[in-house]
Amino acid sequence: MSAGVVRLRWAHLLLGGALLMPYFLLVSVALQVADHDVDTFRSLGWQVVAYLLALPLVAVTPLAFPMVRTLETSAAQALCRVPGGLPPAGRDRSWPARRRTAGWFTLHVGLGALVSGATLAVPPMAVVLLATPFWRELRERDWGLLAVPAWIAPPLGLALLAGLTAAAAAAGLLLARAAPALLGPTPADRLAAAEERAADLARRNRLARELHDSVGHALSAVTLQASAARRVFDRDPEFVREALAAIEGTTRSAVAELDTVLGLLRQEDAAVGPDSGSGRAPSPGLARDLDALLARTRAAGATVVADVAADAAALPGPVSREAYRIVQEGLGNVLRHAGRVPVRLRITVADGELGIVLENDVPETGGTTAPVAGGGSGLRGIAERARLLGGAAEAGPCEQGWRLTARLPL
């Protein structure tokens, strides 16, 4: 145990002694009011009685004031140097947590008062003993039961200082060992922490899906558009201009969506919603952005036949947003894995659900079948989006190629 750790724990014990003083003074005054012959400020015996009677009041305090747990945990984290560290105080205000805090507070204040008293009494006594051989008045003074030979006084003074240091170190170590059990997280605290971690992971997954779907789709479309423009650069300038215009529109839309997602990552939407006047582009949805999405996909070379038998403007906001992302990821998978193939999109509303069916043909390369629109994390993201709304999504091969279906309850 290093000297720095001992000093910090000693300071922590002195803090406990200071916290006892209001209780000690209250009990002392009460004893003197009850019996005028009691002198708790001069009689060591009555001081011990006042100390013992103050401890039950100390134990009651955390039961009545739960914030004591937070304060004591902060003090222990800063000064007690608990091995392995001490997690922050939880929000558990149940009676078991309060009883544990009461045990800790009583131990801290009780030991702190003893160490504080010894710290006030022992150093002056040790100084007197160390100076006795060199000061005649001290040697000739009548110390009564405390009188010791002059040659014994200096070693005894050093022994008292060493004993005080050892006692403070032992008391500090006892508090450090008891802190995890009495101030550590309760089962309710652990459950709350696990729920917070789960919520944080869910938020991170949501942001990852947003980035994957928006930026991934844009990059796939831009790659195909640029590839097509490069192939006909010398033969069809008009097509090249259209491809460049499509690339410009795709990247501008991707930057706007990326700004929205990064705004969520910076938690700038804590006070306002994503569609409010926060200075960023609103989250995309079927009613407003489906046509532009289909146009970008067609500009990349895919033939998209869309049958939208639903009033997109009447869809609830969350359903519209998640449906747009599902369609966007499905089209992005087609561009990434199948290239410029015919795609059929059907969006319907029936039985209180929004249905999405996206099919694409199998590309043919020299008579062999190329990988169809599958994807990995993208399909998992689609399934997660559907589950968040209480729906379902699945994808797999069909007779004509690949089919993605999703159902989102309204």
N, C-alpha and C positions, 0 to 999 in steps of 0.2 A: 504494500500500500504506500503510495507516494506521499510526500509531505504536503503537496498541493491538494490532494484528495482529503487528507486529514483536516487541513485548514478549512476547506469548503464545508465538510460535514460538521466541523466544530461550529462554524457560523450558522449552519442550519439548526444545530442544537440550541445555540444562543437565541435564535429566533423563536424557538419553542418556549424557552424560558421567558422571553418577553411577552409571548402570548398568554402565559399563565398569570401575569401580574394583575390584570383586571379581576380575574376570578379570585385570586389570593387576597387582594385588597377588599373585595366585596365580602368574603367570608370573615376576614379579620374584623371589619367594622361590625358585622352581624354578631360575632362572638363578644365584642366589647359592649355592644348595646345590650346583649342578653345578660352579661355579667361584667360589672364594672371592675372587678378585680382581675380580669383577664388582660394580659398585656402581650399581644401577639408580636409586637415590634421589638421586644427585649427578651422575651422568653423563648429559648430554642424549642422547648417542648410544645408550646402553643403554636409556634411557627410550623412544626411538623403536623399538628392537628389541623391547622388552617390549610396546609398543603393537601392533606388527605381529603378534607371536605371539599376542596376546590375541584378535585378530579372528576367527581360525578357531574358537576356543572359543565366541565369541559366535554365530557362524553355526550351530554345532551345537545350541545350546540350543533353538530352536524345533522342530528335528527330533525332539528327545527329549521336549519338553513342549509339546503343542499349545495349551495354555491361554495361551501367550505371545501368540498371535494375538488372542485376546479382549482381553487387557490392553493390548496395543499399539494396537489399534483404539480402545479407550476413551480412551487418552491422546491419540491423534491427533484424535479427535472433539472433545475438550475444549480442546486447546491448539494444534493444527496449523492450524486454520482452512482446511480443504481447500475449494477453490472448488467450489460446488455441493453441499457436504456429503459425508459419508462414511457409507454405510449401516452398520448394526450388523454385527458379525462373525457370519458364518454358522457352521453346525455341521459344515462340511466338514473332516474330519481326514485327508484323503487326502495322499499324498506330494507331489503337485503343489502343493496348498495350503500344505503345510509348507515346501516349498522357496521359495515366494513370500514367506512370512513370514520365512524365514531371510534372504533378500535385504533385506527391509525392516529387520529388526532390526539387521543388520550395518551398513546405511547410517545408521540412526538413531544407533546407539551410536558408530560410527566418526566421523561428522561431529560428534556431540555432544561427544565427547572432545576433538576439535580446538578447537571453539568454547569449551568449558569451560576448556581450558588457556589459550587466548588471553584469555578473560575474567578469569582469575586474574592473568595476567602483564601485559597491556597497560595497564589503568587505573593501577596503581602507577607504571609507567614513564612514563605520560603526565603524572601529577602531578609527578614529579621534573623532567621537561622543562619543564613550565609554571612551576615554582618556581625553576628555575636562574637566570634573570636577577635575581631578587630575593633570592637566598640565596648569600652569598659562599662558605660551606663547600662548597656543591654545585659552584660554578664552579671552586674550587681542587682539588677531589677528582680523583684520577687514574682516569678511567673506561676507560682503555685504548682498545680499538677502538670503544667506544661513545661516546667523547668527541666532542662537537659544539660549535661556537661558540655563545655565549650567545644571540646574536640569532636563531639558527636553532631553538633549543630549543622555544620556545612554539609556533610553527607546526607543528613536527614532532610535538609532543605532541597538538595538535588533529587533525593528520592521522592519527595512530595511533588515536585514539578514533573518528574518522570511518571509518577502514578497518575497525576491529573491528565497528562497527555495520553497515557495508555487507556484511562477510563473514557476520555472523550473519543478516542479512536474506536474503542469497543462499542460504545453507545452509537456512534455513527455507522459502524458496520452492521449493528443490529437493525437500525432503521433502514439501511440500504437493502438488507435481506428481506425485511418485512414489507417493503414498499410494493413489490409486484403482487403479493398476495392480497394486500389491503387496498391498494390504489389502482391495481391493474384492471383491465377491462372485464366487465361482467359479461355473462352470456348475452344479455340484451345489447350491450355495447358491441360485442363481436358480431351479432346479427345485424345491427345498424351499419357497422363498417362494411360487412359483406354486401349489404344492399347498396351502399354508396359505391363500392367497387363495381358491382354489377351494373348500376346505372351509368357509371363512367364508361365502362366497356361498351354498353349499348350505344351511348352517345358517340364513342369513337367509331364503332362499327357503322353507325348511320352516316357519319361524315365520310368514312372510307367508301361506302356505297355511293354517296353523292359524287365524290371525286371520280370513282371508277366509271360510273355511268355517264356523267357529263363529259369529262375530259377524254375518257376512252372512246366514246362514240365520235367525238369531234376529231380525234387523231386518226381513227380508222377512216372516216369520210375524207379527211384532208389527204391522207396517204393515197387512197384510190383516185381521188380527183387529180392530184399532182402526177400520179403515174400515167393516167389516161392522157393528160395534157402533154406530157413528155413524149408519148408515143406518136402523137399527131401534130407535134409542134410545127413542123415544116409543111404539112399538108392541109391543115384545117385551122387557120388562125382564129376563126370565129368560135370554134369549140374551145380553143385555148382561153379566149377571153371569158367565155362562160364559166369554164372551170376555175379560172382565177377569181372571178366574182363569187363563185360558190365557196371557194376557199376563204375569201375575205369574210363572207357572211358567217361561215361556220366558225371561224376563229373568233370573230367578234362575239358571237353568241356564247362560245365556250369561255371566253374571258369574263363575260358578265356572270355566267353561272359560277365560275371559279371564285369570283369576288364574293358572291353570296355565300358559298361554302366556307371560304376563309373567314368571312365575317362571323359565321357561326362558331368557327374554331377559336376566334378571338373573344367569343362570348359577348359580342356587341349587341346581341339580341336579348339581353337579360331583361331590358325594360320595354322593348318594342318587338312586335312580331315581324316575321320575315317579309310580310307583304305591306308593312307600314312604311311611312316616309322616313326610312333610315338612310337614304342616300345610295342604296344598292338596288340592283335589279330584283324584282319579285321572283319568288320561286316559280318555275315553269309548271304549267298545267295543260291538260288536254285541250280545253276550250281555246286557249290563247296561243299555244305553241305547237300543236300537233301538225298543222299545215306546214309550218316552217321546217319541222323535223323531217316530214316526208319529202319536202322539196330538197333538203340537203342530201337525203339518202338517194333520191333519184339522180341528183347531180353527180353523185359518186359512181353512177353507172348501173345501179340496181333498178329493176322494174318493180314498182310497188303499186299494187292494186288495193285500195283501201275501201272498206265498207263500214262506215260509222253509222250504225243504227241506234244512236243514243244522243240525247241532248247533253252535250258535254258541258254547256254553260250551267245546267241544272245540277251537276254533280257536286257533292260536298267537297270542300277544299282538300282535305287529306286524301280522299279517294282520287280526285283529279290529279294531284301531284304524284302520288305513288303509281297510278296508272300510266302517266306520262313517262316516268322513269322506267317502268317495266317495258313499255313499247320502245323506248330509247335503247335500253340495253339489248332487247331482242334484235332490233335493227342493227345495232353495233356488232352483235355476234354474227349476224349474216355477213356484214361487210368484212369482218376480220377472218371468218372461217370459210365462207362460201364465195365471197367476192360478188361480182355483178350477175346475180341470178334473179329470176322472178320471185317476188315476195307477195304474199297475200295476207292482208290484215283485216280482221273483222272485230268490231267492238259493238257489243249489244248490251241491253239492260233487260233482265228477265228475273222474275221471282225475287226481287229485292237485291239482286246482285249485278255487278258490272262484269261482263265476260269479255275476255281478250283472247283471241286466237291469232297466232302469227305462224305462218307456214312459209317455207322456202324450198325451192327445188334443189336437187343435188347437182352440183356443177360437174361437168364432164371435161376431163383433160386427157386427150388422146385415147378416149375409150375407157379410161379408168375413172373410178369415182374418187373425187377429192374429199377431204374431210368436210363434213357439213357443219352448219352453225351449231356449235356446242357450247364452248366456254367452260370455265371452271368456277372461279369466284363470282363471276357475273351471274351465273344461274343460282348460286347460293344466295346472292344478294336479292335476286328476284323473289326467291322463296321466302326470305326473311321479310321483305316488304309486304308480301301477301299475308304472312302470318301476323304481322303487327296490326293489320286491320281485321283479323279474324277470318281471312280467306285462305286460299291455297294456290299453289302454282306447280306445274310440272312440265318437263320437257323431255323429248325423246324422238327417235326415228318414227316416221310414218311412211305410207305407201309412196308418196311423192318426194320425200326428202326428210325434213325436220319440222317438228311442230312444237310450239310453245303455247301453253294455255294457262290462264290465270283467272281466278274468281275473287272479286273484292266485294264484300257485303256493303250495301249502301247505308 
